[in-house]
Amino acid sequence: DVSKNTALTDLWCNSNQLTSLDVSKNTALTDLWCNSNQLTSLDVSKNTALTYLSCDSNPGDEKNIFSLTIWNDYENTPFISGYWDYDGKRVVVRILNEELSKDVTADFDPDFAKVLEEKGYIPDASHIIWGDLKNIKTLTYLSVSGTEDDYKAGKGLTSLKGIEYFESLTRLECYYNQLTSLDISKNTALTRLECYSNQLTSLDVSKNTALTFLHCDNNQLTNLDVSKNTSLTFLSCGSNQLTSLDISRNTALTHLYCGSTQLTSLDVSKNTALTELYCVSNQLTSLDVSQNTVLTRLSCHSNQLTSLDMSKNTSLTFLSCGSNQLTSLDISRNTALTHLYCSSNQLTSLDVSKNTALTFLQCDNNQLTSLDVSQNTALGYLSCYNNPGDGESLFPVTAWFDNNTIPGNTEELGNKSWYYDGKTITIDFRKAE
């Protein structure tokens, strides 16, 4: 009982067994420590001089709600935490005064609200008041993603109505849901958004100018405007229905993944910072990467490319350009290459003599009559089946070994045979002179 101690400025009564605490007479209090007791609620509406309050680690009521009645607005409440764990349960603080008791339940999607309650961000999904928003207004990271199995079964959140209250959010994860729309126009602090694997038909990120990371794969987007997102370094928008993609203003991009859309053209001439480009399974007839001189990984297979100039990409370590219509491929300047996939083209020859760092080579399903890998002594995998070879029975491969001395520490460099034009063709390793 401190009702007579009206001169008190500091009160430390933490780590006891108090079930109630009346500080209504202690109007001079500036510091109050009452954490780790048995309190279900606390009223500090008379303590207008309070600058520090610690009341965590109390049990709250039967719904695990700790009601805190204040005199000011919740943004200026001298309060440490919006929730805590007590006896294995999440206790959520509900901040109260006349203004903060306003009901805002209708501003939230019911299922979204239930997830927020489960995560301890709001105390009661069925009754949300203005005072409950303190926790979410200051939250910087939110994950409400589902599981891949639930997504495939058609389960998950269909709306994030109420997300506009998360005004401090910098990272939002909501993938593997069933969202058909997503309004993040109020979340202007966002730097990272992961909303892949939903049912989105549109996505407006024009207000999210701080975005550096956007992953919106596997939706139903027909258009994506990222012209205002000039800070983007990572963009993944594959498996959508995009017919065009303008990234001319995204000059900071280092990683671009736009595979399995419906792109007929792709201009990356302004994206000189790109280190990785993945544009597979589109309808590209040409691809100019001459300005992307720091590119280390390029995947452009399953398009309609008839030529590919890699002469400026001397930092490239990974190239996948299979399933195109290439008749030639000059990689003499790509001396850092470790992985080359160029199968299912129309190559009649392939010179890899300058690519001494190669560890993986896949050049099957072409028109090769022979292959020389004698300079590629780091090679651990070679796939060259379904090439015509000499047209009779052999596919000559000049190597640093022969058929009798195939290195045993390689993943796959053994004898292989295949049928080509009605004949059996067998790899014949011939040791270089």
N, C-alpha and C positions, 0 to 999 in steps of 0.2 A: 504494500500500500504506500504509494508515493503522493497521495493526494494533498498532503500538507507540505510537501517539499517543492514549493512553487519557484524557488530560486535555482532549481536544478538546470544545468546546461548539458551535462553528460550523464547518461544512464546506461550502465552495462549490467544486464541481468541475464545474459545468455547462458546456455548449458545448465538449465535447471529443469523443473517439472511444472512450470507455470501453465495453467490452462486458460488464463485470461490476464489482460494487462490494461489498466486504465491510466492513460497519460493525458487525459483531457484537462487537468489542472496545471500541467507542466508546460505552460506556453513559452517558457524561455529555452526549452530543449533545442539544442543544435545537433547533438549526436545521440542516437539511440541504437543500442545493440540488444536485441532480444531473440536472436537466432537460437536454434537447438533447444526448444522448449516443447510444450504440448498445445500451442496456440492454434485455434481454428480460424481466427480473424484478428484484425488490428485496425483501430481507428486513430488516425493521426490528423484528423481534420482541424483540430484546434492548435496544432503545433506548427504554426506558420513560419517559425524561425528555423525549422529543421533543415539541415544541410546534408546529413548523412544518416542512413537507415539501413540496418541489417536485420532482416527477419526471416531469413531462409532456414531450411531444415526444421520446419514446423509441419505438423500433419495435415492442416486444413480440415475441411468438413468431410462428411461422408461421401461426397462426390470428388474428393481430392482437390477442392477449390479453396484457396486461401484468399479471403476477401480483405482488401486493403482500402479503407476509406480515407480520402485525402482532401485537401483544401484547394489544391491548384489543378492545373491541367496535367495529364499524365506524362507529357513530354518533359516536364520540369520536375517530376517527382524524384527525390533523392533516394532512389531505390536500386539495389544491386542487381537482382535477378528477377526474371519474369516467370521462372519455374525452377523446380529442383526435384531431386529424387528423395523420397522418404519411405523407408521400410519396403523398398522394391517397387514403389509406385511413383508416377510422375505427378507432382503437385503443381498446379498452375495458379498463378496469381490473377485475381480479378480486381481491377482498380475501380473504385466507386466514388462518385459524387453525383449531384443532381444532373449535371450535364452529361457525365460519362455513362449514365444509365440508359441512354437512348438505344433503342433496339435496332440493330442493323442486320438481323438474321437474313432478311430478304435479299441482301446484297451479295450473298454467297450461294453457290451451288451446294445443295445438301450433301452430296457425296464428297465433294471437295472439303466441305466443312468437317465431315466425319474424319477424314484423313488428318486434317489439321488438329483435331481433338486428340486423335490417337498418338500424334507426334508431340503433343503437349504444348502446342502453340496457342490454343484457345481452350478455355475450361469446359465449355458446353456447346456442342454443335447445334443443338436445337434451340438455344437461346444465346445469341451473340449480341453483346452490347458494345457501345463505343469504347468503353474502358478496357475491353478485351484486346483491343487492337495495338496496345503498346508493344507487345511481344513481336507481332508481325511487322509493325512499321519500322522496327530497327533490325529485322532479320536480314542478313546479307546472302545467305545460302539456303535454298529450299529444294528438296528432292521429293517429288510425289510420283516417281516412276513406278510402273508396274513390272511384271515379269514377262519374259518372252512367251511362256506357255499361256498366260492369261490373255496376252495380246492376240495370239493365234486363235484362242477360243472366243474372241470377241468381247472380252471382259476389260474393265478398266474405266477410268474417269472419262466422262463425255464432255465435261466443261470445267474450266478453272475460273468461273465467275467469282470475283472477290480478289483476284490476284492484283488488282490495281491498288489495294491497300498496302502491298509489300513495296513501299516506295524506296527502301534502301537496298533492295535486292540487287546483287551483282552477279549471282549465278543461279540459274533455274534449270532443273532437270525434270522433265515430264514425259519421257519416252515410254514406249510400250503401254500406251493408253488408247482410247478411242476418241480423242479430241477431234472435232470437226472445225473448230475455230479457236483462235488464241489471241486475245487482246492484251498486248503488253505495251500499249502506248503510254501508260503511266509509269512504267518501270524503266525510267530513263537512265538509271545507274547500271543497268545490265551490261556486263562485259562478256558473259558466257551463257549461251542458250543451247540446250540439247532437247529438241522436241521431235526427234526421229521416231519412226514407227508409230504414226497416228493416222488419222483420216483427214488431215488438213487439206483444204482445197485452195486456201490462200494464206499468206503470212506477211503481215505488214511490220517491217522492222525500221521504218523510216524515222521513228522517234528514238530509236535505240542507237544513237550515234557513238556510244562508247564501246559497242560490241567489238571484241577481238576474236571471238570463237563462236561459230554458228554451225550446228549440226542438225539438219532438217531432212535427212534421207528418208526414203520409204514413206512418202505421203502421196497426195494427189495434186501437188502443186503444178499449175500450168504456167505460172509466172513467178519470178522472184526478183524484186528490185532491191539491190544492195548498193545503190549509188550514194546513199547517205552514210553508209557504213565504211568510211574510209580508213578506219583503224583495224579492220579485219585482217588477221594473219592466217586464220584457219576457216575454210569454207567447205562443207560437205553437204551437197544437195542432190546426190544421186538417187536413182530409183524413184523419180518423179515423172511428170509429163511435160518437162520444159522443152520448148522448141528453140529457145534462144537464151543466152546468158551474157549480160553486159557486165564485165568486171574491169572496165577501163579505168575506173576511178579507185579501184581497190589495189593500189600500187604497193601496199604493205604485205599483200598475200605471200605466204611462204608455202602453204599447203592448199591444194585445190583438188577436190574429189567430186566429179560430176558424171560418174558412170551410169549407164543404164537409164538414160533419159532419152530424149528424141532430138538431140542437138544435131543440126546439119552443118554448123560452123562454130568455131571457137577461136576468139582472138585473145591471145595471151601476150601480145607484144608490149603492153604497158606493165605487165606483171614481172618485172625483172628480178624481184626478190624470190621468185618461186624456187623451191628446192624439191618439191614433189608435185607431180601432176598425174592424176588418175582420171582418164576420160574414156574408159572402155565402153564397148557395147552402145555406141551411138551411131550416127549416120554421117560421120565426118568423111569428106572426100579429100581434105587437105589439112595439114597441121604445121604451122610455122613456129618453131621453138628457137629460132636463131637469136632472139633477144634474151632468152632465158639461160644465160651463161653459167648460173650457179646451180642449175638443175642437177640433182643427184639421182632421182628416181622418175622414170617416165613409163606409164602404162597406158597404151593407146590401142590395145588389141581389140579385135572384133569391131572394126570400122570398115571404111571403104577407101583406105589410103592407097594410092598408087605409087607414092614416093615419100621419102622421109629423109630430111637433111639433118644429120646429127653433128656436123663438123664444128659447130660453135659450143657444143655441150661437153666440154672436155672434163668436167667434174662428174659425169654420169657414172654411177656404179651399177644401176639396175635399169634394164630396158626390156619391156614386154611389148612387142609390136606384131604378134601373131594374128592370124585370121584377118588379114587384109589382102591387098592385091599388089604387094610389092614385087617387083621384078629384079630389084637390086638393093643392096644395103651396104653402105660404106661406113664402117665403124673404126676406120684406121686411126682416127684421132681420139677415140674414146678409150684411152689406155687404162683408165681406172675401172672399167667394167668388170664386175665379178659375176653377174647373172645376165644371161641373154636368152630371151624367148622370142623366136622368130618363125615358129612353125606355121603351117597352113598359109603359105604365101605362094609366090611363083618364082622363087629364087632359083637361078641356074648355077650360081656360084656363091661362095661365102668365104671371105678372107678374114680370119681371126688371128693372123700372125702377130699383130701389134697388141693384141688383148691378152697379154701374158698373166694378168691377174684373174682371168676367168676361172671360176670354180663350178659353174653350172651353165650348160649349153643345151638348148632344146631347139632343133632345127628340122624336125620331122615334117612330113607332108609338104615337101617342096619339089623342085625339079633338079636337085643336086645329083651330079654324076660321081662326085668324090668330095672328100673333105680332108683338110690338113690341120691337125691340132698338135703338130710337133713342137710348137712354141708354147703351148698351153699346159705346162707341166703341173699347174695347180688344179687342173680340172679333176673334179670328183664325180661329176654326173654328165653323161652325154646321151641324148635321145635324138636319133637321126633316122628313125624308121620311115617306111613309106616314101622313100626317094628312089628314083629309077636306077641309080648306080650305073654300071657299065651296060645296062640293058640286057644282060644275059643272066648272071648269077651272083655277081659280087658288088659290094659297095666299098670301094677302097678308102681307107682312112689312114693317112700318114700320121704317125704318132712318135712319141719318144720310146715306144715299146712295140712289140709285135704280138701276134696271137698267143705265143707261148710265154710271154712275159708281162701279161696284163697286171698292173699294180693291184695288190690285194687290199690296199687301204682306201680304195675308192668306193663310193656308194653304188655306182652302176657304170661300168665301162666294159661289160662282158660282151661276148658274141651274141648278136641278135639277128633274127631272120624275119622276113616278111614277104608277102605276096605283092607283086607289082606287075600289072598288065599281064596277068596269067603266069608269071614266073616267080620262082623263089629267089629272093635276093638276100645275101648274107654279108654282114659286116666283115671286112678283111683288114685287120690292123697290120700296117706295114711300118717297120721301124725306119725312121729317116736316116738317110746316108750321112 
